[in-house]
């Protein structure tokens, strides 16, 4: 039987829920008000990519979207963008934590500021422990948003689980935790501390065990 909790990473059809959905709407409002540097911090599996996707979907027609990961060639890629003429870009740099303690970080910050000064919009994603370094690096930019992705509360966890279970149901109107119990989901929520990826991992394992019984 198909396991609705696989893959454990967010797919293109997964949506933000609960407080995160409201937060994403507020972020988009701030961006429309010219907050052009968006810093999204969150643990691995917390849902940072869903926020990025929501922003990207909103502005993809307005800007040229470029998605990058913070590897050693990041400066070369940003230099190419800086040399490109045309409409302004929405530049997404994922996993900034990989460069924080790297010798290129200072150069990277200067290049990001250069692109920002030219009117581009920039999204940076990183982990919470890099918050102080990032605030220090970009402290001179006022038009920025720093957002810490929250983990899910219990009700949001139930909604996530029900949405995944519902994805393999023929009758989409049925919204149930079955084959799980509310007690089992509460234990999963407690163990995962509300991290969506850990919730899906634990649910995937429990789902498999229930269908072997």
Secondary structure, DSSP 8 states (H G I E B T S, - for coil): ---TT-S-S--TT----HHHHHHHHHHHHHHHTT--EEEEE--TTSSHHHHHHHHHHHHTTTSEEEEEE-STTHHHHHHHHHH--SS-EEEEEE-GGGTTTSTTHHHHHHHHHHHHHTT-EEEEEE-GGGHHHHHHHTTT-SSEEEEE-----HHHHHHHHHHHHHTT-S-TT----TTS-HHHHHHHHHHHTT-HHHHHHHHHHHHHHHTT-
